[in-house]
Amino acid sequence: GNPLRSSTQWDLNPELPAARREADVTMLRADPTAATNPLFAANTTEAYRNSPANSYFRYQQINRLGNLTTTRSNVFAVWVTVGYFEVEPATVDIAHPDGYALTTELGIDTGEVHRHKSFYILDRTIPVGYENGRDYNTSNTILLKTHIE
């Protein structure tokens, strides 16, 4: 009922009694069994890593969280719009490295501009491979594909 998320989203579920402060929804929330301790704080008493005597050992696991976890998603929304333009030969320079220049969009003079629009949702957590000329399940990362005309 209280997932880990960014502190800026603490008020998304206001009726949840466990989330009364911004830190109560983050990875720095209090331990439910001991409210004075952070959730991931270490409690070790070995002589070589005594957490009550040295705060480094107490918060060592919390320091690692920023490198190992995130509350951000690897799911992205992508809008693609393709327009068609007339192309003319041009001199090769910095502005036209391939020797061509775009001019007017097709249909702009008659008011019949046609653009292809698509919307995709991509999930980058799905492992895929890439090699020229081969398809290693790259289409599995596309969760939603919609063409809008």
C-alpha positions in Angstrom: 0.0 0.0 0.0 3.0 2.3 0.3 5.4 1.7 -2.6 8.9 3.3 -2.7 8.7 6.4 -4.8 10.1 9.9 -5.1 9.6 12.3 -2.2 7.8 14.7 -4.4 5.0 12.1 -4.8 4.3 11.7 -1.0 0.8 13.1 -1.2 -0.4 10.9 -4.1 -2.2 8.7 -1.6 -3.3 11.1 1.2 -5.5 8.6 3.0 -2.6 6.3 3.6 -1.7 6.7 7.3 1.9 5.4 6.8 2.9 8.3 4.5 2.6 11.5 6.7 5.9 13.1 5.6 7.9 13.2 2.4 10.5 10.8 3.6 7.8 8.2 4.5 7.5 7.2 0.8 11.2 7.1 -0.1 13.9 4.5 0.6 14.8 6.6 3.7 11.6 5.8 5.4 11.5 4.7 9.1 11.7 1.0 10.1 8.2 -0.1 11.0 9.6 -2.1 14.0 11.7 0.8 15.3 10.5 4.2 14.3 13.8 5.9 15.3 15.8 3.9 12.8 15.9 4.2 9.0 14.5 1.1 7.2 17.8 0.0 5.7 20.1 1.0 8.6 22.5 -1.8 9.8 22.4 -3.0 13.3 25.6 -5.0 13.8 27.6 -5.5 17.0 30.7 -7.3 15.6 33.9 -5.7 16.8 35.1 -4.9 13.3 31.8 -3.2 12.2 30.0 -2.0 15.3 27.1 0.1 14.0 26.2 1.7 17.4 29.8 2.9 17.8 30.4 4.1 14.3 27.8 5.8 12.1 29.6 4.8 8.9 28.7 1.1 9.5 25.2 2.1 10.6 24.4 3.9 7.3 26.7 1.9 5.0 23.7 0.1 3.4 21.8 3.3 2.9 24.8 4.9 1.1 24.7 2.0 -1.4 21.1 2.5 -2.3 21.7 5.4 -4.6 24.0 3.4 -6.8 22.0 0.1 -6.8 18.3 1.2 -6.9 16.0 3.9 -8.3 12.4 5.0 -8.0 12.5 6.0 -11.7 11.0 3.8 -14.4 12.7 2.6 -17.6 9.4 2.9 -19.5 9.3 5.8 -21.9 6.6 7.3 -24.1 7.8 8.3 -27.6 6.0 10.5 -30.1 7.2 10.3 -33.8 6.0 12.6 -36.5 7.3 12.2 -40.1 6.9 15.0 -42.6 7.9 15.0 -46.3 9.9 17.8 -47.8 11.3 18.7 -51.2 15.1 18.3 -51.5 17.4 20.3 -53.8 21.1 19.9 -54.5 23.3 22.4 -52.6 26.9 23.0 -52.2 28.6 20.9 -49.6 29.3 23.1 -46.5 28.7 23.0 -42.8 25.0 23.6 -43.2 24.6 20.9 -45.9 27.3 18.2 -45.3 25.5 15.7 -47.6 25.1 18.3 -50.5 21.3 18.6 -50.2 19.0 21.2 -48.8 15.4 20.8 -47.6 13.0 23.3 -49.1 9.2 23.4 -48.7 7.0 20.7 -47.2 5.0 18.6 -49.7 1.5 19.9 -49.9 2.1 23.2 -48.1 1.0 25.2 -51.1 -2.3 23.4 -51.6 -3.1 22.9 -47.9 -2.8 19.1 -48.1 0.1 18.5 -45.9 0.3 14.8 -44.9 2.3 13.7 -41.8 2.6 10.3 -40.3 2.3 10.3 -36.5 2.9 7.4 -34.1 2.9 6.9 -30.4 5.0 4.2 -28.7 5.6 3.0 -25.1 9.0 1.4 -24.8 10.3 -0.7 -21.8 14.1 -0.6 -21.6 14.2 -3.2 -18.8 13.5 -6.0 -21.4 16.9 -7.3 -22.5 17.5 -7.1 -26.3 20.6 -7.5 -28.5 21.7 -5.4 -31.5 23.7 -6.5 -34.4 23.5 -5.0 -38.0 21.2 -7.1 -40.1 19.9 -9.2 -37.2 16.8 -8.9 -35.0 17.3 -10.0 -31.4 13.8 -9.6 -30.0 14.0 -5.8 -30.3 10.2 -5.6 -30.9 9.6 -7.0 -27.4 10.6 -3.7 -25.9 7.7 -2.0 -27.6 4.7 -2.4 -25.3 2.3 -0.2 -27.2 2.4 0.9 -30.9 -0.3 3.3 -32.2 -0.4 5.0 -35.6 -2.4 8.2 -35.6 -3.6 9.6 -39.0 
